[in-house]
Amino acid sequence: MRDNKVAIADELFDKANKLRANYPFQKLAIERFGNIHFVGSSITNLMTDPDIDSNILVPDIRNKKGLILDFVESLTEIKECRKICLYNRLYEATPCLIINVERFVFEDETWTITFFFEESDFQGSFEMTNRIEEAVANGQRNLILELKDYRLKEGLKRKIPSALLYEAVIDHGIKNTNSFKSFLAGKGIDLTPEGTD
């Protein structure tokens, strides 16, 4: 089923573009916050599963809760938004809110759409997306897809964030799954599949 990683990524990439074009997420964010930045695999054509990540910059975020909740309420007007989860991290040193739209069915795929509200790009998503695009342009797409596929097949998606996978390839010159496993072990990542440890 997952033998052709490139074809799967291309198909998911096309669906992600259609999803963004057919639903008003961008319009809703721009009306309220003046910006939305789609980041990661859904714009760099490195998808192995149906999810879309975005960052929305909100200065003085702690005082904009009402505006963010208005955004969430507008999502409830979209019938495909079947489950909406809000993760409150406003009281951390670097405040943010994360909204996940889960169980969003589009073209026979169940999607997760994440809106990451933050005051600045403190996690470096914008720069990382640019670096990923460069890596893809420099011929590293197949390797990244191979490592993402390994992570998915082994049940390690939550243990190995995409940012760490990109770091391994871009900054540390990882060339295959075995060297990736060694890199992860060096970082102290437990490679026991999720749900079995």
Phi, psi and chi 1 to 4 in degrees:
 res  aa     phi    psi   chi1   chi2   chi3   chi4
   1 MET       -  -40.4  176.9 -179.4  146.3      -
   2 ARG  -103.5   20.3  -60.5 -159.9   54.9   87.2
   3 ASP   -65.1  -36.2  -68.8  -21.6      -      -
   4 ASN  -102.2   82.2 -165.6  -21.5      -      -
   5 LYS   -60.5  -37.6  -67.1  172.0  -89.9  -55.9
   6 VAL   -67.1  -44.2  171.5      -      -      -
   7 ALA   -63.9  -39.6      -      -      -      -
   8 ILE   -63.2  -46.4  -69.2  167.3      -      -
   9 ALA   -61.2  -43.5      -      -      -      -
  10 ASP   -62.0  -42.4  -71.5  -17.2      -      -
  11 GLU   -65.2  -45.6 -179.0 -179.3  -16.3      -
  12 LEU   -64.5  -38.2  -73.0  169.2      -      -
  13 PHE   -61.4  -45.7 -179.7   71.3      -      -
  14 ASP   -61.9  -42.7  -70.5  -17.2      -      -
  15 LYS   -65.7  -39.7  -73.5 -177.8  179.3 -178.2
  16 ALA   -61.4  -42.5      -      -      -      -
  17 ASN   -63.3  -41.5  -73.7  -28.6      -      -
  18 LYS   -65.3  -41.9  -74.6 -178.1 -160.8  171.2
  19 LEU   -60.0  -47.9 -168.7  153.6      -      -
  20 ARG   -62.5  -35.7  -78.3 -167.8  -66.1  -95.8
  21 ALA   -73.4  -31.8      -      -      -      -
  22 ASN   -92.7   -9.8  -71.5  -41.6      -      -
  23 TYR  -124.4  150.2  -69.8   91.1      -      -
  24 PRO   -85.1   26.6   34.2  -38.2      -      -
  25 PHE   -57.2  -45.9  -58.0  123.0      -      -
  26 GLN   -63.4  -45.8 -174.2  165.2  -18.1      -
  27 LYS   -60.0  -45.7  177.6  179.6  179.4  -78.2
  28 LEU   -62.1  -40.7  -64.9  170.9      -      -
  29 ALA   -70.2  -44.0      -      -      -      -
  30 ILE   -67.0  -38.6  -70.8  174.2      -      -
  31 GLU   -58.5  -37.4  -75.1  174.2   -5.6      -
  32 ARG   -94.5  -36.1  -72.7  161.8 -179.3   78.6
  33 PHE  -122.8  -10.2  -49.4  104.0      -      -
  34 GLY    79.5    2.9      -      -      -      -
  35 ASN  -163.1  155.9   71.4   91.7      -      -
  36 ILE  -157.3  136.7 -174.9  170.0      -      -
  37 HIS  -124.2  111.2  -53.1  -88.8      -      -
  38 PHE   -78.0  132.5  -67.5  102.3      -      -
  39 VAL  -131.3  164.9  -64.8      -      -      -
  40 GLY    80.4 -152.3      -      -      -      -
  41 SER   -66.5  -26.0   62.9      -      -      -
  42 SER   -74.3  -13.7   74.0      -      -      -
  43 ILE  -114.1   -9.3   62.7  162.4      -      -
  44 THR  -104.5    4.2   56.8      -      -      -
  45 ASN    59.5   50.3 -161.9   -3.1      -      -
  46 LEU  -128.4   33.2  -68.6  169.7      -      -
  47 MET   -81.4  137.9  -61.6  178.3   75.3      -
  48 THR  -119.1  -11.5   54.9      -      -      -
  49 ASP  -149.5  160.3   56.0  -27.7      -      -
  50 PRO   -80.1   87.7   25.8  -29.6      -      -
  51 ASP  -143.7  149.1   69.3  -26.9      -      -
  52 ILE  -127.3  129.4  -64.9  174.3      -      -
  53 ASP  -111.8  143.9  -64.7  -32.8      -      -
  54 SER  -145.0  153.0   65.7      -      -      -
  55 ASN  -117.9  137.6  -68.6   42.2      -      -
  56 ILE  -125.5  120.4  -60.9  171.8      -      -
  57 LEU   -84.6  127.4  -59.6  179.3      -      -
  58 VAL  -133.9   96.8 -176.5      -      -      -
  59 PRO   -60.6  147.1  -19.0   29.3      -      -
  60 ASP    53.6   48.9 -165.8   23.8      -      -
  61 ILE   -57.7  -35.0 -167.2  170.2      -      -
  62 ARG   -62.2  -27.5  -71.9 -175.3  177.7  119.0
  63 ASN   -96.0    7.8  -67.4  -45.3      -      -
  64 LYS  -115.6   19.6  -56.3  -81.0  176.8   61.9
  65 LYS   -57.2  -40.9  -69.5 -178.1  -75.9 -164.6
  66 GLY   -60.8  -39.9      -      -      -      -
  67 LEU   -67.0  -39.7 -161.9   55.2      -      -
  68 ILE   -68.0  -41.3  -65.5  168.6      -      -
  69 LEU   -66.4  -31.3  -68.3  174.5      -      -
  70 ASP   -63.9  -39.4  179.9   62.6      -      -
  71 PHE   -60.3  -46.1  176.8   81.4      -      -
  72 VAL   -60.8  -43.2  172.0      -      -      -
  73 GLU   -60.7  -37.9 -175.8  177.7  -15.7      -
  74 SER   -65.5  -29.9   69.2      -      -      -
  75 LEU   -65.7  -30.6  -65.2  177.0      -      -
  76 THR   -68.7  -13.7   67.1      -      -      -
  77 GLU   -79.6  -10.7  -59.9  -64.5  -39.9      -
  78 ILE   -97.2  112.3  -58.1  169.2      -      -
  79 LYS   -60.6  -26.2   69.3  177.2  178.6  157.7
  80 GLU   -74.4  -15.3  -69.7   83.4   -0.4      -
  81 CYS   -78.9   79.5  -67.8      -      -      -
  82 ARG   -80.0  -30.1  -54.4  -68.7  -68.2 -179.4
  83 LYS  -140.6  124.1 -180.0  178.2  179.7 -176.1
  84 ILE  -124.1  121.8  -57.9  170.7      -      -
  85 CYS  -113.9  136.5  -59.8      -      -      -
  86 LEU  -116.5  126.8 -174.2  143.0      -      -
  87 TYR  -107.7  114.8  -61.2   88.7      -      -
  88 ASN   -90.1  108.8 -177.9    4.3      -      -
  89 ARG  -122.9   30.2  -64.3 -173.8 -179.9  165.5
  90 LEU   -68.5  -21.0  -73.7  176.9      -      -
  91 TYR  -102.8   14.1  -58.0   98.6      -      -
  92 GLU   -87.3  168.3  -65.3 -177.5   10.5      -
  93 ALA   -56.1  -39.8      -      -      -      -
  94 THR  -112.6   98.7  -55.0      -      -      -
  95 PRO   -69.5  142.7   25.5  -31.5      -      -
  96 CYS  -159.5  164.8   63.0      -      -      -
  97 LEU  -130.7  141.0  -85.0  170.2      -      -
  98 ILE  -121.5  128.5  -57.4  163.8      -      -
  99 ILE  -117.2  121.2  -63.4  169.3      -      -
 100 ASN  -107.8  125.7  -89.7   -3.0      -      -
 101 VAL   -97.6  114.7  177.2      -      -      -
 102 GLU  -112.9  159.8  -59.3  172.4    0.0      -
 103 ARG    60.1   34.4  -59.8 -177.2 -170.2  156.2
 104 PHE   -86.2  107.8 -172.1  100.4      -      -
 105 VAL   -90.9  124.6  176.8      -      -      -
 106 PHE  -144.8  124.7  177.9   71.7      -      -
 107 GLU    47.7   52.3  -68.0 -162.9    2.2      -
 108 ASP    62.9   19.5  -60.5  -37.9      -      -
 109 GLU  -121.8  144.1  -60.7  -90.0    6.5      -
 110 THR   -98.4  116.4  -58.5      -      -      -
 111 TRP  -101.9  157.1  -68.3   74.7      -      -
 112 THR  -119.6  128.7  -61.0      -      -      -
 113 ILE  -120.0  120.6  -55.6  165.2      -      -
 114 THR  -111.2  131.7  -58.5      -      -      -
 115 PHE  -113.9  115.8  -58.1   94.8      -      -
 116 PHE  -105.4  108.3 -166.4   85.3      -      -
 117 PHE   -93.0  125.8  -66.9   84.1      -      -
 118 GLU  -151.0  159.9   56.6 -171.2  -10.4      -
 119 GLU   -77.3  -32.4  -69.6 -177.6  -40.6      -
 120 SER  -148.6  169.2   65.4      -      -      -
 121 ASP   -79.4   64.1 -176.5   28.3      -      -
 122 PHE   -68.0  -19.1   72.1   91.6      -      -
 123 GLN   -92.0   -5.9  -67.6 -177.7  -38.8      -
 124 GLY    77.5   26.3      -      -      -      -
 125 SER   -63.1  -37.5  -61.7      -      -      -
 126 PHE   -67.3  -47.8  -56.7  160.3      -      -
 127 GLU   -63.8  -42.3  178.8 -172.8  -14.0      -
 128 MET   -62.9  -40.2 -179.4   54.5   78.7      -
 129 THR   -60.5  -41.4  -62.2      -      -      -
 130 ASN   -63.6  -40.9  -70.5  -23.7      -      -
 131 ARG   -68.0  -36.4  -65.4 -179.2   72.1 -146.5
 132 ILE   -63.8  -44.2  -64.4  164.1      -      -
 133 GLU   -59.3  -39.7  -72.4  173.4  -26.7      -
 134 GLU   -64.3  -42.8  -73.6  176.5   26.7      -
 135 ALA   -61.9  -41.2      -      -      -      -
 136 VAL   -64.4  -43.3  167.7      -      -      -
 137 ALA   -63.7  -27.7      -      -      -      -
 138 ASN   -91.6   16.3  -68.9  -30.0      -      -
 139 GLY    88.5   15.2      -      -      -      -
 140 GLN   -97.5    8.2  -66.2  177.3  -56.9      -
 141 ARG   -60.5  -49.2 -178.5  176.3 -175.9 -133.8
 142 ASN   -60.5  -40.3  -73.6  -19.9      -      -
 143 LEU   -63.7  -46.2  172.4   61.0      -      -
 144 ILE   -61.3  -43.4  -67.5  169.8      -      -
 145 LEU   -64.0  -38.0  -72.2  172.6      -      -
 146 GLU   -61.7  -44.2  175.4 -173.6  -39.1      -
 147 LEU   -69.6  -37.7  -61.4  178.9      -      -
 148 LYS   -66.6  -37.2  -70.9 -179.0  106.6 -176.7
 149 ASP   -66.3  -42.2 -167.8   59.4      -      -
 150 TYR   -56.5  -48.7  156.2   76.0      -      -
 151 ARG   -58.8  -42.6  176.6 -175.7   71.6  167.5
 152 LEU   -69.5  -47.0 -164.9   61.4      -      -
 153 LYS   -63.3  -33.8  -76.9  179.8  179.4  175.2
 154 GLU   -87.4    0.7  -65.3  -62.5  -43.0      -
 155 GLY    68.8   38.8      -      -      -      -
 156 LEU  -116.7   15.7  -62.3  168.7      -      -
 157 LYS   -59.4  -41.1 -174.2  166.2 -177.5 -170.9
 158 ARG   -73.7  -28.6  -68.9 -173.0 -171.5  -87.7
 159 LYS   -81.0  -26.4  -69.9 -176.1  176.5 -176.1
 160 ILE  -120.1   91.6  -53.4  170.6      -      -
 161 PRO   -63.0  150.5    0.1    3.8      -      -
 162 SER   -55.5  -38.6  -67.7      -      -      -
 163 ALA   -58.6  -37.4      -      -      -      -
 164 LEU   -69.4  -38.3 -174.9   59.8      -      -
 165 LEU   -63.4  -45.4 -172.3  147.9      -      -
 166 TYR   -64.0  -40.4  -59.5  137.7      -      -
 167 GLU   -59.0  -43.1  175.2 -168.6  -29.3      -
 168 ALA   -57.9  -45.0      -      -      -      -
 169 VAL   -76.2  -48.6  172.7      -      -      -
 170 ILE   -77.0  -44.6  -64.1  168.4      -      -
 171 ASP   -94.7  -25.2  -65.3  -23.9      -      -
 172 HIS  -116.7    3.5  -61.7  -79.6      -      -
 173 GLY    65.2   27.9      -      -      -      -
 174 ILE   -60.7  135.8  -62.2  -57.3      -      -
 175 LYS  -118.2  -11.5  -60.1  -73.8 -176.1 -152.7
 176 ASN  -160.6  175.3   56.9   50.0      -      -
 177 THR   -63.8  -39.7  -56.3      -      -      -
 178 ASN   -64.2  -43.8  -73.5  -27.2      -      -
 179 SER   -68.9  -28.7   61.0      -      -      -
 180 PHE   -66.2  -43.2 -176.6   52.6      -      -
 181 LYS   -60.8  -41.4  -71.7  178.2 -169.9  177.0
 182 SER   -64.3  -42.7  -63.7      -      -      -
 183 PHE   -58.7  -45.9  167.8   81.1      -      -
 184 LEU   -64.2  -41.7  -65.4  170.4      -      -
 185 ALA   -60.7  -39.4      -      -      -      -
 186 GLY   -64.1  -24.6      -      -      -      -
 187 LYS   -90.0   -1.1  -68.0  -85.1 -169.6 -177.9
 188 GLY    79.4   20.3      -      -      -      -
 189 ILE   -82.1  125.2  -53.7  -85.8      -      -
 190 ASP   -77.5  121.8  175.3   14.3      -      -
 191 LEU   -93.7   18.3  -62.6 -178.5      -      -
 192 THR   -72.3  128.2  -54.1      -      -      -
 193 PRO   -55.6  146.4  -25.2   34.0      -      -
 194 GLU   -57.7  139.6  -67.4  159.4    1.1      -
 195 GLY    86.7   -2.4      -      -      -      -
 196 THR  -117.0   -5.6   62.2      -      -      -
 197 ASP   -97.5      -   49.7   -3.5      -      -
